[in-house]
Every structure is written in C-alpha cells, then in structure tokens.
Amino acid sequence: MFSNSKWTGVAACIGLVAVLVQTVAIRADEFSGTALTMGVYECHDQLFNIDPVMMFGLLDDTSYKNYDGDVGSYAFDQESGIIQVGLQTSAPARFVRIAATAFRALNEDGTLTGFVCPLNPAKDPNSPPW
C-alpha cells in the first residue's frame, strides 16, 4: 500500500515514535538487580538508521569494545540505570536503561535523545566492526 519510500519512512517513524513514547514512562528501578547482558548494543535513530559511532559491545563488568574494535571502560549504576561508556575519554557517552536489554542515549544535560540501543544477540562483541 505504501510502496513509495516517503511513506515507508513516515510509517517507520510513526512506529518508532510510539515505541519511544512508551519507553519514556519506564523507570530504571524496574530493572534494578537485573544484571547487564553482555553483547553488542546496536544504536539507531528515529528512522532506524544504525549509528556505528554510538554502538558498544559489553565484554565484562568494566570493559567494552566500540565499532572500530578499540577497548575502553564503562561504569553502570544499577540504581539509576545509567551506563557511562568511554570512561577513558573526557566526555563519556551516557545511556539510561529502558528495558532489560536496551538503552536510550542521553544528552549532556541528562535529557533523552532519539537514539535507542537494543541488544543485538546475533553480533559478537569481540568481533567488530559489526
């Protein structure tokens, strides 16, 4: 019915907006005590365009790999649900947990961005680029 790419993009955007609105209401404490799942968190924007720069692969309790294969450190606060990726940099990326296996990116001021990062279990965090 919507074979035109314009309408396909609009439909995808509407679907993602519905998901994002639903996730705003989720509180991090709903997942308190739930361990992080190691693996690749594949970040995408509102139109489901993958952003490799934002992707991260959790290796263990403190280490991750980025899309280029560089290893860095991260910290996860279970109480707030916030993960800081790239502690070795002057400005680590921050994400808030919105599901047991998904995060949403945060701006510097702590507000939500449109980027969502669900776990992609088909990708190996030890074998970038993904």
HUVENFEN-V367544 format. One record per run of one state. SS is the DSSP state (~ for helix, > for strand, _ for the rest). FROM is the first residue (numbers start at 1). LEN is the number of residues. If there is no record, write none. Layout:
{{SS	FROM	LEN} {SS	FROM	LEN}}
This chain:
{{_	1	4} {~	5	20} {_	25	3} {~	28	4} {_	32	7} {>	39	6} {_	45	5} {>	50	1} {_	51	5} {>	56	3} {_	59	4} {>	63	4} {_	67	4} {>	71	7} {_	78	4} {>	82	4} {_	86	7} {>	93	7} {_	100	2} {>	102	5} {_	107	5} {>	112	9} {_	121	10}}
